[in-house]
Amino acid sequence: MAYSYDARVAAEVKLRDIEDVAKKAGIASKYLTKYGKYVAKVSADGLGESLKKRKDGKLVLITSITPTHLGEGKTVNTIGLAMALNKLGKKAISCIRQPSLGPVFGIKGGAAGGGHSQVLPAEDVNLHLTGDSHAVSSAQNLCVSFIDNALFRGTMRGFDKEGVTLKRVLDNNDRALRNVTIGGGGKLHGISRKTGVDITPAGECMAILSLAESLKDLRARLGRIVVGFRKDGKPVTAEELKVAGAMAVLMKRALDPNLMQTNEHTPCFVHTGTFANVSHGSSSVIADKLAVKLADYTVTESGFGVDLGAEKFIDIKCRQSNLKPDVAVINCSVRALKVHSGDFPFKGSSVPAALKKENLSAVDRGCSNLEKQVENLKMFGIPIVVCVNRFDSDTKKELEVVLRRAEALGVQGVAVSEVYKLGSKGGMELARAVVKAAQEKPKMRYLYPVDMNLKSKIERVAKSMYGAAEVRYSEQAEQSIERLENAGLDQMPVCMAKTHLSLSNNPDRKGRPRGFKLAVENVEAAVGAGYITVRCEGINTMPGLPKVPRGTGIDIDVKTGGTKGLY
């Protein structure tokens, strides 16, 4: 089994002790709990208190056009931009999410960058790291076991199996667990009921971990989790089950962010792992808030495209935390824009040969997606830089098409990035564009007020962000909306669960779809996280494995003890 280019590049990096990386970031060793030589947890409470009076640096939000199956380098540029800013003489820190084991062993692979722009050691960041995901899974599963015990014992009056909404979670892709029947009935096995299992990054406990600002806040949010509804429509909470305290104990260490390093030893916080297609899709509030106190520039990433990741970052994360991006960078690539022409229908992670051939018409037509996503970003009042992530197959003429179209969109900057190939040297153009754009004063605004009618909030996002002509609700969604309104749980932001591969809810519709109907299947309250999940047609909260999972190519190198095939 041959090692990949990413693995070969990583092997050439002489990593520094994490205490040295922390010192570079301005973090004293007394705030560190080391996990080996290259990973440490940072005491959020202790460090946060010491930085309280320090002025905030600039916050740079990295987002994207609608992604493709190939992956277009958003994380690569989140990491590479921070390295390039450091090379410019600015103190910079990047903040990314911890990859889920589901994609690592499924189809997408790890999410820690690549080439000369990655977070290391890759084996740590892509696998268990410091055990945060396991803590989250354990806490949510403990809560659901308390639910089933309460049903079995009959201790919650008016609450029966039909009213349960919270599910167990597992950080693996396993479609067989989407719909299951649990409990064998009788005194031995407990109440039999239909339920399902979500992947951990889609669970409410992961969202809570990423949005909580302190241990006190974490404890309060866990208590507010609505686990289901009584027959009279009143919600049942984790606090009522008397399980929230034990959940907080399981998750308290996970609240501290993880510190790692890039190829060039730039500090990087790797913390929490929410998915953007079914959750809010950002790394933790705590990591971002520590970073903006420590650095001149914090480069933080939101999941997938502007329509999912950036919208939720602002309407959910910023609204709750008062974080405000100074610049938004929208990542694109020539090959992704070709896909958005609609000329290249394919699935999987292998690049079709036809996609590598020059096709100016496809690039130009695919820019309709970039155009729409820039329009989406402009709704939030933040200065914008377009980043074109360059691949070796891109021709000069193709790049010229993208640059010309991007410059016509009235953004504050346009730059080509080659950080994958060249590291910080390949990101200097992007770094300069970001520094220049950050000089403008943002006038950040939200897409809607939270006290707006629930359907109106859903339709505001669907029509303005996606370009939908109308929204249709299933009978279950209508009933859920009525239940939430009657329970007074409708005054929160909405978190749309939709395919990330299209602006519409049909992953095969590329470019800029128009006139489509967005179908909503269900609406659920994630009160602990502080938002309402709106599940669109075709969305599963437990992914499945592909025909040939990536895990088939992952193995132990028995000679060295290392891991092969992880990249």
Buried (B, 14 or more C-beta within 10 A) or exposed (E): EEBBBBBEBBEEBEBBEBBEBBBBBBBEEEBBEBBEEBBBBBBBBBBBEBBEEEEBBBBBBBBBBBBBBBBBBBBBBBBBBBBBBBBBEBBBBBBBBBBBBBBBBBBBBBBBBBBBBBBBBBBBBBBBBBEBBBBBBBBBBBBBEBBBBBBEEEEBEEBBBEBBBBBBBBBBBBEEBBEEEBBEEEEEEBBEBEBBBBBBBBBBBBBBBBBBBBBEBBBBBBBBBBBBBBEEEEBBBBBBBEBBEBBBEBBBEBBBBBBBBBBBBBBBBBBBBBBBBBBBBBBBBBBBBBBBBBBBBBBBBBBBBBBBBBBBBBBBBBBBBEBBBBBBBBBBBBBBBBBBBBBBEEEEEEBBEEBBEBBEEBBBBBBBBBBBBBBBBBBBBBBBBBBBBBBEBBBEEBBEBBBEBBEEBEBBBBBBBBBBBBBBBBBBBBBBBBBBBBEEEBEBEBBBEBEBEBBEBBBBBBBBBBBBEEBEBBEEBEEBBBBBBEBEBBBBBBBBBBBBBBBBBBBEBBBBBEEBEBBBBBBBBBBBBBBBBBBBBEBBBBBBBBEEBBBEBBEEEEEEEEBBBBB
